[in-house]
Amino acid sequence: MATIHTGTEEHLFVSHAKEDAAIARWLTLKLTAEGYRVWCDEFRLLGGEPYPKDIDIAIKEKTFRMLALLSQYSIDKPNPRKERTLAFEISRKRQIPDFLIPLKLDSAELDWMSSDITYISFQEGWAAGLQQLLKKLAQIATPKSLTNGKVVAAETFLPEDLITATPETLVTNIIPFTTVLEKIRAFRPKKALEPDESAGLEQAWSFFRVDGPKFLAFETPPQKFAALMEPLREAYLWQNFVEICGQASEHIVSRLLYRTVAVRLEQIGVRVIDEAKLGGAKDVSLATDKG
């Protein structure tokens, strides 16, 4: 018997349970990018055409094939089951044996309606299932009426208006320093520091420790720790030195800037993540004008 067409059926209707929304969205975008018109209730507007208000009429009059996502969630749910039942009726009336194309997502046992139909498996991977589906759609000459399918699919990721008047939070790992002190001063502890004293210095003071022991810093220690540290007479105009105490001067300055920011953040209650957990990224990019 000849297949009956009205000439208006060009859509693929995606029937699914809400628990399978992720793959329904993914499949809809993939098929849209291929040029197919797809109805899926996860998208209220796709390809310039709204999701139909009367689903029964849309399936009966404008659907070329129904893609039924079969899973443990959709097998017994009323709405997906109703849509598959309607697809069987249309298959019989329009004499289209494969009007319903089952896409099997998991190991759920198929119901009596779907068990006798050859399904396309998505159990081994969505990409493999998609390739089988695209081959099937090509074999049955599914209409491709979207000439800009890739653009339509991509635009679903963008808001309707990219420019808005609402404030937004910007996060950056680049902090410009408008001024950097020219002189690095040297200090040494008056005695061996206790563990709690060392920890207190770390939280309150930006310094770079070198062998000796010697502490290099832009600023003197906070008053609370001033009695622990003895200022030395030596000081360095760091831009005039390639190395200071055996360390690259720019490395010392970048560490002091990093520590200055960390200390300030700690003081206002911002928790600073341990540097070791950041993969050892400790330096601050430093650009200088030595001319």
ZAKOLGU-197688 format. One line per field, with one value per residue (C-alpha): residue in one letter; x, y, z; residue number from 1. Coordinates in Angstrom, 1 decimal, decimal comma, padded with zeros to 4 digits, m for minus. Layout:
BEGIN
aa (A_...)
xx (X_...)
yy (Y_...)
zz (Z_...)
i (NUM_...)
This chain:
BEGIN
aa (M_A_T_I_H_T_G_T_E_E_H_L_F_V_S_H_A_K_E_D_A_A_I_A_R_W_L_T_L_K_L_T_A_E_G_Y_R_V_W_C_D_E_F_R_L_L_G_G_E_P_Y_P_K_D_I_D_I_A_I_K_E_K_T_F_R_M_L_A_L_L_S_Q_Y_S_I_D_K_P_N_P_R_K_E_R_T_L_A_F_E_I_S_R_K_R_Q_I_P_D_F_L_I_P_L_K_L_D_S_A_E_L_D_W_M_S_S_D_I_T_Y_I_S_F_Q_E_G_W_A_A_G_L_Q_Q_L_L_K_K_L_A_Q_I_A_T_P_K_S_L_T_N_G_K_V_V_A_A_E_T_F_L_P_E_D_L_I_T_A_T_P_E_T_L_V_T_N_I_I_P_F_T_T_V_L_E_K_I_R_A_F_R_P_K_K_A_L_E_P_D_E_S_A_G_L_E_Q_A_W_S_F_F_R_V_D_G_P_K_F_L_A_F_E_T_P_P_Q_K_F_A_A_L_M_E_P_L_R_E_A_Y_L_W_Q_N_F_V_E_I_C_G_Q_A_S_E_H_I_V_S_R_L_L_Y_R_T_V_A_V_R_L_E_Q_I_G_V_R_V_I_D_E_A_K_L_G_G_A_K_D_V_S_L_A_T_D_K_G)
xx (000,0_001,2_002,4_000,0_001,5_m000,3_002,8_003,0_004,8_008,4_009,0_010,7_008,8_010,9_008,9_010,6_010,2_011,4_014,2_015,7_015,7_019,5_019,7_016,5_018,0_021,3_019,6_017,3_020,3_022,3_019,4_018,7_022,3_021,8_019,0_016,0_013,0_012,5_009,8_011,0_009,3_012,7_012,8_010,0_011,4_013,8_014,3_011,7_008,8_007,1_006,4_002,8_000,0_m002,0_000,4_m002,1_m002,7_001,0_001,8_m001,1_m000,7_002,9_005,1_007,2_008,5_008,3_011,5_010,6_013,3_012,7_014,1_013,2_011,5_009,5_008,2_005,3_004,8_001,4_002,4_005,2_003,0_000,1_002,3_003,6_000,0_m000,9_002,1_000,9_m002,5_m001,0_001,4_m001,6_m003,8_m001,0_000,5_004,0_005,4_008,3_006,4_007,6_011,4_012,3_015,7_016,6_018,6_019,1_018,3_014,6_012,3_010,2_006,4_004,2_004,0_007,7_009,0_008,3_009,9_013,5_015,1_018,2_020,4_022,0_023,2_026,8_027,1_025,1_027,4_027,1_023,3_023,1_025,1_022,6_019,7_021,1_021,6_018,0_016,6_018,6_017,3_013,6_014,2_013,4_012,9_015,7_014,0_016,4_019,1_020,7_020,4_023,9_023,3_019,8_021,4_024,2_021,9_020,1_023,1_022,9_020,5_018,1_019,8_023,5_023,6_021,7_021,6_021,9_025,1_027,3_030,2_033,6_036,3_039,9_043,3_045,0_045,4_047,1_049,5_049,7_052,6_055,4_057,8_061,3_063,2_063,4_064,5_066,2_065,4_066,5_064,8_066,3_065,8_064,7_061,0_058,5_056,0_053,1_055,3_056,2_052,6_051,5_054,1_052,9_049,3_050,2_053,3_054,4_058,0_060,5_062,8_066,4_069,2_070,7_068,0_067,1_063,7_063,2_060,1_058,8_057,4_058,3_056,7_053,3_053,7_052,6_055,7_058,2_060,0_060,8_062,6_065,8_066,0_069,3_071,1_071,1_068,4_068,0_066,7_065,5_065,3_069,1_069,8_069,4_069,8_069,3_070,8_071,2_067,6_066,3_065,1_061,9_061,0_061,4_059,2_056,5_056,4_056,1_053,2_051,5_051,9_050,7_047,4_047,1_047,7_045,2_042,6_043,2_042,7_039,3_038,1_038,7_040,0_043,2_043,7_047,0_049,4_050,4_046,8_047,0_049,7_052,5_051,5_053,0_054,5_052,9_053,5_055,7_056,3_058,7_059,9_063,5_064,1)
yy (000,0_003,5_005,8_008,8_012,2_015,6_017,6_019,6_017,1_018,3_018,3_015,7_015,5_014,5_012,7_012,3_012,3_015,3_013,2_012,8_016,5_016,7_014,3_015,7_019,2_017,8_015,8_018,7_021,0_018,4_017,7_021,4_022,0_019,3_021,3_019,4_021,2_019,8_020,2_019,6_021,1_022,0_024,8_027,3_028,9_027,2_028,1_030,9_028,6_028,3_025,0_024,0_024,8_021,8_018,8_016,3_018,4_019,1_015,3_014,4_017,1_018,4_015,7_013,7_011,2_011,0_010,3_008,6_008,6_005,3_005,0_003,7_007,1_007,4_003,9_004,2_007,9_009,1_011,9_010,0_006,9_008,9_010,4_007,0_005,7_008,5_007,8_004,2_005,4_007,8_005,1_002,9_005,7_007,1_003,7_004,6_001,6_003,6_006,8_006,1_005,8_004,5_005,7_003,4_005,3_002,6_m001,0_m000,4_m003,1_m001,9_m001,9_m003,8_m000,9_m000,5_m004,1_m005,1_m002,0_m001,9_000,8_002,8_002,3_005,3_003,0_002,7_006,5_009,5_010,1_006,6_006,7_010,0_008,7_005,8_008,2_010,5_007,5_006,5_010,0_010,2_006,8_007,9_011,3_013,4_017,0_019,4_022,8_024,8_026,4_028,0_025,2_025,6_029,3_028,5_025,9_028,2_031,1_029,1_029,5_033,3_035,7_037,6_040,8_040,7_044,2_044,7_047,4_045,0_045,0_041,9_040,6_040,4_038,1_038,4_037,0_040,1_043,0_046,2_047,9_051,6_052,3_050,1_051,3_051,6_050,6_047,2_047,1_044,3_043,0_040,1_038,5_039,4_035,8_032,4_032,8_030,5_028,7_031,0_034,1_032,9_032,2_035,6_037,3_035,4_036,6_040,3_041,2_040,9_039,8_037,7_035,4_034,7_032,8_034,3_034,5_037,8_039,3_041,6_043,9_047,2_048,1_047,7_044,9_045,7_047,3_044,0_042,3_045,2_044,0_040,7_042,2_044,3_046,7_046,5_049,4_047,8_048,8_048,2_050,3_047,1_048,4_048,9_045,3_042,1_040,1_040,8_038,4_035,8_036,1_037,7_041,2_041,0_037,7_039,2_042,2_040,0_037,9_040,9_042,3_038,9_038,7_042,3_041,4_038,2_040,0_042,7_040,1_038,3_041,5_042,1_038,6_037,0_033,5_033,0_029,5_027,8_028,5_024,8_024,0_026,2_024,2_026,4_029,5_032,1_034,9_038,2_039,3_042,4_045,0_047,8_050,9_051,2_054,1)
zz (000,0_m000,8_002,0_002,5_002,8_003,0_002,1_005,3_007,4_007,9_011,6_013,9_017,2_020,2_022,8_026,2_029,9_031,8_033,4_030,0_029,2_028,8_025,9_024,5_024,3_023,0_020,3_019,3_018,8_016,8_014,5_014,1_013,1_010,4_008,9_010,4_011,9_015,4_018,0_021,6_024,6_026,0_023,4_023,2_020,1_017,7_014,1_014,2_014,9_018,3_020,1_019,1_021,5_020,4_020,4_019,0_015,9_015,5_015,6_013,3_010,7_010,7_012,0_009,6_012,3_016,0_017,9_021,1_023,8_025,6_029,1_032,6_033,1_029,9_029,4_031,9_032,1_030,9_028,5_026,6_026,5_025,1_022,4_021,4_021,3_019,0_016,8_016,4_015,3_012,7_011,5_010,8_009,2_007,1_006,4_007,5_009,4_010,9_011,8_015,4_015,7_019,2_020,6_023,5_026,2_028,8_029,7_030,5_029,3_026,3_026,5_024,1_021,7_021,2_021,7_018,1_016,5_015,6_017,8_017,6_020,6_022,5_025,3_024,0_023,6_022,3_019,4_018,1_018,4_016,6_013,6_013,3_013,6_010,9_008,6_009,2_008,5_005,3_004,2_004,6_002,9_005,9_004,9_005,6_005,4_007,7_005,5_008,5_011,0_012,5_013,2_014,7_017,0_018,1_018,8_021,5_023,7_023,5_025,3_023,0_023,9_024,6_025,9_029,2_031,8_034,7_036,8_036,7_038,7_037,0_038,3_037,3_038,2_036,8_039,2_037,9_040,2_039,5_041,8_043,1_045,8_044,6_047,7_049,2_052,9_054,8_058,3_060,4_063,5_066,9_068,0_066,7_065,9_067,6_065,3_066,3_065,7_062,2_061,5_062,7_060,5_057,5_058,0_058,8_056,8_053,2_053,1_051,1_053,1_052,0_053,6_056,6_057,8_056,2_055,4_052,5_052,4_051,1_054,5_058,1_060,1_061,8_065,2_066,9_065,5_065,4_068,5_066,8_063,8_063,6_060,6_058,7_057,2_053,7_051,3_047,5_044,7_043,1_039,5_039,6_040,6_038,5_041,7_045,4_047,9_045,1_044,0_040,8_041,8_039,7_041,3_044,7_043,8_042,2_045,4_047,6_045,5_045,6_049,4_049,8_048,1_050,1_053,4_052,6_051,7_054,9_056,9_055,4_056,0_052,5_052,8_050,7_049,3_050,1_047,2_047,0_046,0_043,0_041,4_042,7_040,6_042,8_040,7_039,7_036,2_036,4_033,7_034,5_032,7_033,5_031,1)
i (1_2_3_4_5_6_7_8_9_10_11_12_13_14_15_16_17_18_19_20_21_22_23_24_25_26_27_28_29_30_31_32_33_34_35_36_37_38_39_40_41_42_43_44_45_46_47_48_49_50_51_52_53_54_55_56_57_58_59_60_61_62_63_64_65_66_67_68_69_70_71_72_73_74_75_76_77_78_79_80_81_82_83_84_85_86_87_88_89_90_91_92_93_94_95_96_97_98_99_100_101_102_103_104_105_106_107_108_109_110_111_112_113_114_115_116_117_118_119_120_121_122_123_124_125_126_127_128_129_130_131_132_133_134_135_136_137_138_139_140_141_142_143_144_145_146_147_148_149_150_151_152_153_154_155_156_157_158_159_160_161_162_163_164_165_166_167_168_169_170_171_172_173_174_175_176_177_178_179_180_181_182_183_184_185_186_187_188_189_190_191_192_193_194_195_196_197_198_199_200_201_202_203_204_205_206_207_208_209_210_211_212_213_214_215_216_217_218_219_220_221_222_223_224_225_226_227_228_229_230_231_232_233_234_235_236_237_238_239_240_241_242_243_244_245_246_247_248_249_250_251_252_253_254_255_256_257_258_259_260_261_262_263_264_265_266_267_268_269_270_271_272_273_274_275_276_277_278_279_280_281_282_283_284_285_286_287_288_289_290_291)
